[in-house]
Amino acid sequence: MDMAFMFETMKTLLAALPMTLALFALAIVFGGLLALVIVWMRVSGNAIARNFAKGYIFVFRGSPLLIQMFLIFYGLGQFGFIRYSFLWPALREPFVCAVLSLALCTAGYTAEIFRFGLRAIPAKEIEAARSIGMSGFLLTRRILAPIAFRHALPAYSTEVVMMVKSTALASLVTVWEVTGVAQRLISQTYRTMEVFLCAAAIYLILNFIILQAMAFLEYKLTPHRRAAPLFPVPQR
């Protein structure tokens, strides 16, 4: 191992970290917003909306993310109504296509996570809220959304970590994030081990920070689940 080379490699890869973070953040934000819409359609009483949501979740959970990314990056330009529309200047950019494919994919998984969070809400809590006059938006804001999010948070943290790792696929559509820069360094130096060890270290540290943040959020949102002390201090 050449430590001097690894130090220089780490500096080069860290320069590409903002691109990885941008892909991750935009995919999580847009994917989360889309997931909320899909969840609403999935639990709605409208059969057309419900079946559309089921089909969306089936397609994006059942097909590989890499194929989805290739179809968006290489396939959208095959349609004339897209290539000659006002959307084409954005959709021809690799970064936009990568964000779009990541967001569409994570929306399918996140929608199911949120839906199971909703199903975990005890019926008696909903009935109690309705008995005091809550309904519609107020019921969702005060009861459904907070409880469902707390139930969904452990599974959602796993999806967030998976999305960090999935940003590496963007290098295959010429987005120069951490993995793409690592592959370019390997093609120049033929030093696979050192370069990929540095890239792996960056992903590990990033995921560790995210997991700690999610664990702290879960701790703050679930005070009722904290273990009671074995030897409680007597009250005077």
C-alpha positions in Angstrom: 0.0 0.0 0.0 1.3 3.4 -1.0 0.0 5.7 1.7 1.1 8.9 -0.2 -0.9 7.7 -3.2 -3.9 6.8 -1.1 -3.8 10.3 0.5 -3.8 12.0 -2.9 -6.6 9.6 -4.0 -8.7 10.4 -1.0 -8.4 14.1 -1.8 -9.4 13.6 -5.4 -12.4 11.5 -4.4 -13.5 13.9 -1.7 -13.6 16.6 -4.4 -16.4 14.5 -6.1 -18.3 14.0 -2.8 -20.5 17.1 -3.4 -21.8 15.5 -6.6 -22.7 12.3 -4.7 -24.4 14.3 -1.9 -26.4 16.3 -4.5 -27.6 13.1 -6.2 -28.6 11.6 -2.8 -30.3 14.7 -1.5 -32.4 15.5 -4.6 -33.4 11.8 -5.0 -34.5 11.6 -1.4 -36.5 14.8 -1.5 -38.2 14.3 -4.8 -38.6 10.6 -4.2 -40.2 11.3 -0.8 -42.6 13.8 -2.2 -43.6 11.4 -5.0 -44.0 8.6 -2.4 -46.5 10.6 -0.5 -48.6 11.0 -3.6 -48.3 7.3 -4.4 -49.3 6.4 -0.8 -52.3 8.6 -1.0 -53.3 6.9 -4.3 -52.6 3.5 -2.8 -54.9 3.9 0.2 -57.6 6.0 -1.6 -61.0 4.7 -2.4 -60.6 5.4 -6.1 -59.9 2.1 -7.9 -58.1 3.7 -10.8 -55.7 5.6 -8.5 -55.2 2.5 -6.3 -54.4 0.3 -9.3 -52.1 2.9 -10.8 -50.2 3.1 -7.5 -50.0 -0.7 -7.3 -48.6 -0.9 -10.9 -46.1 1.9 -10.2 -44.8 0.1 -7.1 -44.6 -3.2 -8.9 -42.6 -1.8 -11.8 -40.1 0.2 -9.9 -39.6 -2.4 -7.1 -39.5 -5.3 -9.6 -37.0 -4.0 -12.1 -33.3 -3.3 -11.6 -32.4 0.4 -10.9 -29.6 0.2 -13.5 -32.0 -0.7 -16.3 -34.4 2.1 -15.2 -31.5 4.5 -15.4 -30.4 3.3 -18.8 -34.0 3.5 -20.1 -34.3 7.1 -18.9 -30.9 8.2 -20.0 -30.8 6.5 -23.4 -34.5 5.9 -24.1 -36.3 9.2 -23.5 -34.6 10.8 -26.5 -36.1 8.2 -28.7 -39.5 9.9 -28.3 -40.0 12.9 -30.5 -42.6 14.6 -28.3 -39.9 14.6 -25.5 -36.9 15.4 -27.7 -38.7 18.5 -29.2 -40.4 19.6 -25.9 -39.3 22.2 -23.4 -38.2 19.4 -21.1 -35.4 18.2 -23.4 -32.7 20.7 -22.4 -33.0 19.3 -18.9 -33.6 15.6 -19.7 -30.6 15.4 -21.9 -28.3 16.2 -19.0 -26.8 13.0 -17.3 -27.2 14.5 -13.8 -30.9 15.2 -14.3 -31.5 11.7 -15.7 -29.6 10.1 -12.8 -31.6 12.1 -10.2 -34.9 11.3 -12.0 -34.2 7.5 -12.1 -33.0 7.4 -8.4 -36.1 9.4 -7.3 -38.6 7.3 -9.2 -37.0 4.1 -7.9 -36.9 5.2 -4.2 -40.4 6.5 -4.4 -41.7 2.9 -5.0 -39.9 1.5 -2.0 -40.6 4.5 0.2 -44.3 4.4 -0.6 -44.6 0.9 0.6 -42.6 1.7 3.8 -45.0 4.6 4.5 -48.0 2.5 3.7 -47.0 -0.1 6.3 -46.4 2.7 8.7 -50.0 3.8 8.2 -51.2 0.2 8.7 -49.3 0.0 12.0 -51.4 2.8 13.6 -53.8 1.3 16.2 -57.4 1.8 15.2 -58.3 2.9 18.7 -56.1 6.0 18.3 -57.9 7.0 15.1 -61.3 6.4 16.7 -60.3 8.5 19.7 -59.2 11.4 17.4 -62.5 11.2 15.5 -64.5 11.1 18.7 -63.2 14.6 19.6 -64.0 16.0 16.2 -60.8 15.5 14.2 -61.1 14.6 10.6 -59.4 15.1 7.2 -56.3 17.2 7.2 -56.2 17.8 11.0 -56.4 14.0 11.7 -53.6 13.4 9.2 -51.4 16.2 10.6 -51.9 15.5 14.3 -52.3 11.7 14.4 -51.8 9.7 11.2 -48.6 11.3 9.8 -46.6 11.5 13.1 -47.4 8.0 14.2 -46.9 6.5 10.8 -43.5 8.2 10.4 -42.3 6.9 13.7 -43.3 3.3 12.7 -41.7 3.7 9.3 -38.5 5.3 10.4 -36.4 2.1 11.0 -37.2 0.7 7.6 -36.9 4.1 5.9 -33.4 4.6 7.3 -32.4 1.4 5.5 -33.8 2.8 2.2 -31.9 6.0 2.8 -28.6 4.1 3.1 -29.5 2.0 0.0 -30.0 5.3 -1.9 -26.5 6.5 -0.9 -25.0 3.4 -2.3 -27.2 3.5 -5.4 -25.7 6.9 -6.4 -22.7 4.9 -7.5 -24.7 3.7 -10.5 -24.8 7.3 -11.8 -21.2 6.9 -12.9 -22.5 4.6 -15.7 -24.4 7.5 -17.3 -21.3 9.8 -17.1 -22.0 11.5 -13.8 -18.7 12.0 -12.1 -19.5 11.3 -8.5 -17.2 9.3 -6.1 -17.4 6.0 -7.9 -17.1 7.5 -11.4 -14.0 9.4 -10.4 -12.6 6.3 -8.7 -13.1 4.3 -12.0 -11.4 7.1 -13.9 -8.4 7.0 -11.5 -8.1 3.2 -11.9 -8.0 3.5 -15.7 -5.2 6.0 -15.3 -3.1 4.3 -12.6 -4.2 0.6 -12.7 -4.2 0.6 -8.9 -7.6 -0.9 -8.1 -7.1 -1.9 -4.5 -6.0 1.5 -3.2 -8.6 3.5 -5.1 -11.6 1.4 -4.2 -10.5 1.2 -0.6 -10.6 5.0 -0.4 -14.0 5.1 -2.2 -15.4 2.4 0.2 -14.1 4.4 3.2 -16.0 7.5 2.0 -19.2 5.6 1.6 -18.8 3.9 5.0 -18.2 7.2 6.8 -21.1 8.8 5.0 -23.5 6.0 5.8 -22.3 5.9 9.4 -23.2 9.6 9.8 -26.6 9.1 8.2 -27.4 6.1 10.4 -26.4 7.9 13.5 -28.6 10.9 12.5 -31.6 8.6 11.8 -31.0 6.7 15.1 -31.0 10.0 17.0 -34.2 11.1 15.3 -35.9 7.8 16.1 -34.7 8.2 19.7 -36.2 11.7 20.0 -39.5 10.7 18.3 -40.1 7.6 20.5 -39.6 8.6 24.1 -42.3 6.1 25.2 -40.2 3.2 23.9 -37.1 4.0 25.8 -36.1 1.4 28.3 -36.9 2.3 31.9 -33.9 2.2 34.3 -33.3 -1.0 36.2 -32.9 0.9 39.5 -35.1 4.0 39.4 -34.1 6.8 41.6 -36.7 7.2 44.4 -38.6 10.4 44.5 -38.6 12.5 47.6 
